[in-house]
Amino acid sequence: MVAYLRTVPPIANPNLPAPRPPSAIAARESGHDGDPLGEQIYAGACASCHGWTGQSPISGLATIAGARSVNDPSGVNVAQVILFGGGRRPGEAGMAMPAFGDAYSNAEIAAAANFVTARFGAEGSRLTPDNVAALRLSR
Ligand code: HEC
């Protein structure tokens, strides 16, 4: 399914900014993408799987460059996947995105999501700790 979805060309949506292409991300250096706390969290908890270009060094499943979630300026899907993890269950083939909801505060998750959308997406999100608190209650 994932392999198929990655073959579907992106469709321009006038309501969303154009996705930032992987080549444009790769050309940037690490850092200076807005949120310093978010960058620190990304360096410690995310970069090993997702890399600094958003192209995963270990699995195509974990490539986030070009993903719809990171190109959504609301940042909601990114914050949700950080809070609750990916949809895949342990034991399913491939690797899974871990949940970080118990490991980080609302401020830390907002910072991480804002960093991820600013670095890998078309436009950085501006999630607040209160937004993340509301997302925690949505499940
Ligand atoms: C152990 C490896 C691993 C770590 C660590 C990890 N991820 Fe992931 N992540 C994945 C995988 C694999 C996926 C693909 C989704 C799935 O299949 O569950 C994913 C998916 C995602 C997505 C969704 C991409 C899409 O397709 O919409 C985002 C955003 C994301 N991760 C951000 C993060 C952030 C931020 C961190 C650190 C707080 C992090 N990840 C830590 C492996 C990891």
Residues whose N, C-alpha, C, O or C-beta is under 5 A from the ligand:
A	BS01	HEC	A45 C46 C49 L61 A62 I64 A67 S69 V78 V81 I82 G86 G87 R88 M95 A96 M97 P98 F100 A112 V116
